[in-house]
Amino acid sequence: MIPRDHFKNKRIAVIGIGDHGNMVTDIKFLVKAGALVSVYDMRSEARLKSYIETLRSAGLASYVCGSVPADDLLDMDLIILSNEYPRNSSFLSRAEQAGKVIEYPETYFFKQAPPITLIGVMGVCGKSTVMSMLVPLLDKVFADEVQKLFEIDFQSGDGIISKLKKIKSNDAVVARIEGPLIKELYNVRISPHIAVFTTDLPKDAYNDSPFEILTYQTYNNFVVASDEVIDKTHTFGIQPKAKMLRTKANIIPETWDFTGKGLHDRDNAALAVQVAKLFKLDDEIIQNVIENWKPLKGRIEFVKKVKAVDFFNDAASVSPSSTQAGLVSLNANKNLILIMGGADVGQDYRTLFSILPEYIHTLIMVPGSGTLKERGALRLIDNVLVRSASSIEEAVDMALESARKGDKVLYSPGFGSGGIDRTVKERGDRFVKAVRGLK
């Protein structure tokens, strides 16, 4: 727990309100704590109107929309970056040269928090699903304890820095750790005490050796992951000191009334159960929590049956691995139509494209910078009809036209959101609306 006057009179720049206003809770907290907060966002004031009105009513006096003046940052004691802004953003260069403190909400939280137990959930896909199972399980562990459980997830909008007012020594934190944050935590010598991997961590624009986040684990720490992931750690030359706990889908008994969709949900549940067992949670309680878990919206979510064709919304997919998991879970004798496409996120699609003929008969691409980048590779996909749609709505119509009785249509973009669909939620809402309008 930080001192009451920790933020008082500090000049703090918050850059980015967040896709869904994720930073609003933390900004309000900083203002109430007496900090002199200036908010900057590259979006126009018109697009941010509702958030700005909320923040001004909370006491925010200074904000700039449409740009981030580099000179302003030189006067700050602390610069907090929303997760959509990379550390190498051009407007930060002068502040960095001047030695200004630049932090993401998560790194600032972990630096300022007292000694805690950190459970970090990482991977290309499946993090939200594992978190949605793991948090209710650990809530049972800490329900009657002096120690408390906190959830750190930028996407939730519940605030991260604001949790510093409540957290105490020996509390536990479950944190969603995205790609860029892995490198940030490594740079400040922080490793999760329990590292949970939903998939392996390929090299990307953020991490040349992503498993370096395990470097600062000790012999009393744990890595919870599948055989494939644990074996992959060694290919990066990492020899973690932690105990390696290998999980398999069959940890979830077939006798359980589990509502997951396919092997990938069982794999995710196995990860959550293994962590719960580390805290010695009773088997009967574990079963009850897992059996009462419901699949998340926008993640292979059934929308509607139209003319004997089932439509599924997997708009949360922003990677080829996630789209592949959706295909595997729904496939039955190549009866799938896949709608995908969107903004470039720097992923490698060769493996996904190579296995598409095993699962689908028709691929419908929607526009985006990522779709444009992959147009050459799309022409090389054998035995799959590849079509282009000008919008999600047109893609839905095309899918119904191309479908046979008993087919399934999966909207699993595999790319980022952008353009007219500024967020994952917006594109999912458009798909669901289009499907529900079918007759």
Secondary structure, 3 states (H helix, E strand, C coil): CCCCCCCCCCEEEEECCCCCCCCHHHHHHHHHCCCEEEEEECCCCCCCHHHHHHHHHCCCCEEEECECCHHHHCCCCEEEECCCCCCCCHHHHHHHHCCCCEECHHHHHHHHCCCCEEEEEECCCCHHHHHHHHHHHHHHHHCCCCCCEEEECHHHCCCCHHHHHCCCCCCEEEEECCHHHHHHHHHCCCCCCEEEECCCCCCCCCCCCHHHHHCCCCCCCEEEEEHHHHHHHHHCCCCCCCEEEEECHHHCCCCCCCCCCCHHHHHHHHHHHHHHHHCCCCHHHHHHHHHCCCCCCCCCEEEEEECCEEEEECCCCCCHHHHHHHHHHHCCCCCEEEEECCECCCCCCHHHHHHHHHHEEEEEECCCHHHHHCHHHHCCCCCCEEEECCCHHHHHHHHHHHCCCCCEEEECCCCECECCECCHHHHHHHHHHHHHCCC
